Amino acid sequence: MKIFVTGIGAISAIGNNCNEIFHSLKNGISGISKLEFLKTIHSEFPCGEIKMDYNQLADFAGFDNQKTLVRTPLLGLIAVKEALNSAKLYSKSDLKIAFVSGTTVGGMDRMEQFYDDFVNNDSKNFYLYPHDIGDSTEFIAENIGLFSSVMSISTACSSGANSLIIGAELIKSGRFDIVVAGGAESLSLYHFNGFNSLKILSAEMCRPFDNFRSGLNLGEGAGYLVLESEKAVTQRNAKPLCLLQGYANTCDAYHQTATSENGDGPFLAMQKALELGGLKPSDIDYINCHGTATPNNDLTEGRAMKRIFGENMPDFSSTKAFTGHTTSASGGLESVISVMCLVNDFLPINLNFHDPIPELNISPLTENKTKVLHHVMNNSFGFGGNDSSLIFSKI
Amino acid sequence: MSTVYLNSFKQISVQKPLSEDWINNPQNFENQKLVRTQDPDFKSLLPANVCRRNGNILKRAMIVSNFALKESGLESVEAVVVGSGLGCVENTELFLQELVYEGEEFMKPSYFMASTHNTISSTIGINLGCHGYNSTYCHKGVSFENALLDVFLQIQMNRIKSAFVGGFDEMSPTYFNILQNAGYLVGDSKGFAGEASAGGILSNMLTDNTLCKVAAVRLGFMLNDDELLDLLDVTLTDAGLQKSDISAVMTGINGKPSSDAIYHKNLELFGIQAPTLGYAHLFGESYSGSVYGFYASAVSLHQNKIPQVLFLDKEVENQSVQNPKNILIYHHFNNKDHSFIILQRC
């Protein structure tokens, strides 16, 4: 059964919608900058921050209740609305529509601001509500009103990708005609300091796949896709952008925060995604890599890619030097980027790359490239060894 | 489509751990608001270094998954899927407290590393050596049902042959107070908040140890009465059943008036002539606490008898249902999320 992608929506540090994001990618404009809205003492670490405060985000999302503004679901709502507009999906008619959303931070931005107040004085208790992940999903779903079923996934940095995978399975099972799936994640002091305590934040612009890479830049954003069955596409006369042809979720089963030496989890994810898609490694024209620019990720992802593709490495790049690592949103956001690349036959560069990792001796794209694309792979690997790979294909 | 069997299920809870002792010797927690887990002797069940390195919820997850796999008779599973409303909330709170009260300057990574929600499923993945599908669902009171649906579909569609599925949540006293103040959990009720650590093996294989068949799993969101009835009909159709085939309805009725009123209203709407069961008076309430309703229903089918302790109407003495065939499990969360599961005797 085919899974059609009929709509995309995203927001990130390089643009408030898909067009702006694509424009930044084409013109090599990075969104990594000094933090303005996240108040931290560690201002030496630049991030892919969206330069809007709560009220500006709410205005942009068309949400007018000022009481319960939480950053993650607002980012999600903005991207979901764009995805639905892009798919021209405005009413549910008799089609069954589900929503699957991934996040890990959820309402932590508010929890960390008001924790003391929650414990010692309950005056701001309405902010309690959004701390859990399910609430981010329901906030978005209730403001859209099209969904008869919702699910929430949290597999750290692969949450967005895994939402798309279960979304595709829900359609293949025949239970739903349309599933809107992806992920959203705001910056929070909680995970910013968590990543800092692990010493994987870079004080410089991140350099994915570079031998002298010094860690990652965090980011925030959201990315959602509208997935549809053939029946729904025909019935709605929708204009599909591409297919979600292959996907796989695997587990490295090695360590909470590091990938195994040879990237077993990433290797299996790419291998199984190809298998499900009925594709050979040589069919892949471009890989939008996880490429966080941490020493561990890029080395092990590179090793896994070499195990899959051998000497015939496809064009690849990480777009995280543009957007920052948007953690749970990355699988959604980078899927949107992958779909835009596929549709426009455009390959974005990997910013800040100079020297290949000697052992791998592979180089990502450093100059924009235009070529006919048929199949694009997108990798997302998370803490806990939750590794996923998606393949988008032209129809 | 493959048939989905439940081959084992193990629990650690406020009742005696890793046993079905709650059937005949249920512990009573009346007048308590928060009851913590009665842990087994970790040291006798896990290596010393594993005990030292891991928080309680992870130790429980390892033990539950070890026992479940052993009892299932399978050597390995192809997937691990967990439902957890709040994830590793104790470590989350410890890291948060460090951030809020000590500042950003000298934060240590250990609490953070074990605070992401998927720490539980990945720990089970490492524990069982499972490199296959691994996922975590965090959706309030239907977190476990989200996880169950994923595995159910994947086995039906022959993506996988077997999986561990479970529900895990822990509750710290401070976090409990926060949720209480926000009107969550037991609030004004007669019930109590607990924690959850339970899970088992689903597969496409009927074995000597199989507890029951999982015949249907359905989720719904923001449904009106007609839509809720439609969802019930689809659930029954999935299992090839009619309302009259249902031996009992397991619910999340927990003594919280606002929530129970919705259960009573919806049960009347369903119009199923079968006794209403509950488990929250035994195991307490938590986001993934519904896992115990699933477990207690499966045990009832396997033992060919619904034990008296699960009946909610205490006025009627010596109730029990012999030879139950199909148990419908219904949950709602805040009347927004709804879930139906049908378990069937093999």
Interface residues (C-beta under 8 A of the other chain):
Chain A: T40 I41 H42 F99 T104 M111 E112 Y115 D116 F118 V119 D122 N125 L128 Y129 D132 I133 G134 D135 T137 E138 A141 E142 G145 F147 S148 S149 V150 M151 S152 I153 S154 T155 A156 N162 I166 E169 L170 K172 S173 R175 L189 Y190 H191 N193 G194 N196 S197 L198 N249 T250 C251 D252 A253 Y254 H255 Q256 T257 D264 G265 L268 G382 F383 G384 G385 N386
Chain B: V80 G85 L86 G87 F95 L96 Q97 L99 V100 Y101 G103 E104 E105 M107 K108 P109 F112 M113 A114 S115 T116 H117 N118 T119 S121 S122 T123 G125 I126 G129 C130 H131 G132 Y133 N134 S135 T136 Y137 C138 H139 K140 S143 N146 L149 D150 L153 Q154 Q156 M157 R159 T174 N177 I178 L179 N181 A182 G183 Y184 L219 G220 F221 M222 L223 E227 Y287 K336 D337
